Amino acid sequence: MPLDNILEKVKQLREVTGVGFKDCKNAIDESNGDIEKSIELLRKKGIAKATKRMGRVASEGLISIYEKNNKFAITEINCETDFVAKNEEFIKFSEEISQISLSKSGVIDDVLNSEMINKKTVKNSLIDLISKIGEKISIRRIDSLTNDKYKNFSYVHSSIKKNVGKLGVILSLETEKKITEIQEFGKQLSMQIAATSPLALDKNQLDKKILEKEKEIITEELKSSGKDSKIIDKIAHGKLNKFINDNTLLNQEWIIDPKKTVKDVLKEISGSKEIIIKKFVRFKVGEGV
């Protein structure tokens, strides 16, 4: 590898990790110039244990959605500050990653090894961007809808440009109805998901650990309130059912008409041609970081 290339990679590695020149040079040599492997080597050796950027919390960023031929990909790319999230280069990077994600069906390892417009891999382009911008940047999560037999929809809340913002939803419906017949419902349901953040489609899809934990919290809360032990179980049961209804999409109140549930509206619109919710994905920047 030419000396200029080696020095450039050492510089990038130092920018990302905050480690000294000699250790970075050794890592670059040992990994044959692969920056990602170099970072791993430094971390394994304990040299990059407390790096300048890798240890920072990246809870800002963007959600990007890419659509082509009724197929969708959604990505969350994080950075440290909202200022960087508004950087045009960061936005373009996010958009290109969501485009690549669709071609790779949302498999993050395949995305990282894909080639970008600049002829570099995503992982090396990411290192370049970190080095240039000076913040920790990470491709946090990716998902996609690739079955074009379904009717697929997307929604970005408070978008800063088309399909780019802080909160995004992709939704897949199975039905024999034409897209024009359910276009408005698909948009409204996507907005419902964005607003209410359901954990699952229905009760049987809810994580049992979540239900057990919620039941434990409710029971302990009731015990500490001094209520009669004879009615605690009854009240806890009611509260748990409300939790289930609030957090499962089909059982939620329909935001447009709270007298109905999503399940009720689905039946009304379906008529003779059933509409089945096959999948939904909701990403909000920094959620859970």
Secondary structure, 3 states (H helix, E strand, C coil): CCHHHHHHHHHHHHHHHCCCHHHHHHHHHHCCCCHHHHHHHHHHCCCCCCCCCCCCCCCEEEEEEEEECCEEEEEEEEECCHHHHCCHHHHHHHHHHHHHHHHCCCCHHHHHCCECCCCCEHHHHHHHHHHHHCCCCEEEEEEEECCCCCEEEEEEECCCECCEECEEEEEEEECCCCHHHHHHHHHHHHHHHHHHCCCECCHHHCCHHHHHHHHHHHHHHHHHCCCCHHHHHHHHHHHHHHHHHHHEHHHCEECCEEEEEHHHHHHHHHCCCCCEEEEEEEEECCCCC
